[in-house]
């Protein structure tokens, strides 16, 4: 083995590990945001829900993108959060390191939810997920060993 081939192996392994870490961290962030997002429960509302109301629209609108933010709201009701988590996971590229990743929600009332408008998420979703970021990094790095 030559020094050059040893370096090439190291770079290849390191790059693969970096991609794994970024993929895992982005997915954990997505899962956290989705599962912290409240699902509307009209029994707590002061007014009646609109006809045909089904909770889970905000939870169903978490989206991942690379390079540019997605600003379109999607037509998705996802009370369990699994559809959103699956969509986020499928959108993270295999070569994820070195890219700018966005996990965002475009429903018009998401800011109110983040500001504690819901009893189910009095401290929001993004702020709590931001606090947990270090744990997601530690978990992803530990998974490499």
N, C-alpha and C positions, 0 to 999 in steps of 0.2 A: 504494500500500500504506500502511496505517496502522500506527502503532506497536502497536496492539492485535493486529492480524493477524500482525505480525512475531513478537510474543511467543507467540501461539497456535501458530505454526509451530515456533518454538523448543521449546516445551513438548512438542508432539507428537513432534518428532524426538528430543529428549532422552529422553522416555519410552520410545519404541521402542528406542533404543539401550540404555537401562537394562534393558529386558526381554531384549534379546539377550545382554547381558553376564551377567545372572543365569541365563538358560537355559543358556548355554555353560558357566558355572562349575559349576552344579549337575550338568550332564551329565558334565563332566570329573571331578568328585568321584565320581560314581556309577561311571564307568568305572574309575577308579583302585581304588576299593574292591572292585569285582567282580573285576578282574583280579589284584589282590594276594591275594585269598582263595584259600587252597590247596584243591586237589581231593584228597580222600583217596586215598592210595596204600597199600594193605594190605601191600605188600612191606616197608614200614618199620615196621609195627606189631609189638608184642610178642605180641599175641594174634591169633587168627583173626577175620576180619571176620564180621559176622552174615550169615546166609544171605540171599542176594538183594541184598547190599550193592552200591551203585553210588555212586561218588564224585561230588561236584558239588552236593550238597544245600545246603551253606553258601553256595557261590557263587551258587546259584539263589535264595537268599532275600534278596538285597539288594532293598529296596523304597524308593520315594520317595513322600512324602506332603506335603501342604501344610496347615499349621495344627495338625495333631495327629499324633502318632506312630502308626504301625501296629504293633500288638503280636502280630498273628497270624503264625504260621509258615505258609508256603505249601508245597504239595506240588509241588516243582519240582527236577528234577535238571538242572543246566546246567554241564556240564564246560567248554564253550568260553566261557561267560559272555555270549554274544550275546543269549540270551533275556532275561536280566536287564537288560542294557544297553538293549535295545529297550523293555522294560517301563518302565524309568526314564525314558527319553527321551519316551515317549508320555504319561507322567503329569505332565510339567512343563507348566504352563499357558503359553499365549502371553503373557499379561500376568503375568509372573513376578516383576517387581520389587516390592519393598515387602511381600512375603509371607514367612512363615517356612517354610523348606523343611527336611524331614527326609530323610536317607538312612540307613536303619537295617536291621538284620538281627535276626530274632527266633529263630534257632535257639538251643537252650539251651546249646550249647557255643561260641558265638561269642566270648565273653569269654576262654575258654581259648585260642582261636586268636589273639586279639588280644594275649594275654600271651606268645606265642611257643611255644605247645604244639606247633606243627607245624614241622618242619625247613624246609618250603617257605616259611614266613612267620615266621622267627625274631624279627622286629621288629614283627610285627602288620601290620595294614592301615590302621587309622584313624590311628594315630600318624604313619605315613609320609605318608599323604594330607594330613594337617594341615600337615605341613612343606611339602608341594608346593602348598598353597593359593595362595600369592603368585604362583607361576608360572602357575596357572590363571587368576588375575585378569589378569595381564600379557598372557597369550595372548588372552583374551577382549577386552580393551581394544584390543590391536593389531589384531584382526580388524575393528574398526570403521573403521579408516583405509583 
